[in-house]
Amino acid sequence: MDREKIIYSLNIEDVQNVADQELARELTEDEFKIIESKLGDYIDWYGSIAAAIDDILR
């Protein structure tokens, strides 16, 4: 198994789609850079992985 393989990712379109839904507009380049730098702080990676393991293996 390739331990470096990326199994989930977000792209610019994903972020802009959410901005359009939440703000009724796309983010400016400066706004996007700020969101990009902070996004990982808001994602509960451990909880998401644990929930998937729990749902599938327990």
Number of C-alpha atoms within 10 A of each C-alpha: 4 5 5 6 7 7 5 5 6 7 8 9 10 10 16 17 15 14 15 12 10 10 11 10 12 17 17 10 9 9 10 16 11 11 13 13 9 11 10 10 8 7 10 10 11 8 10 11 11 12 12 11 11 10 9 8 7 6
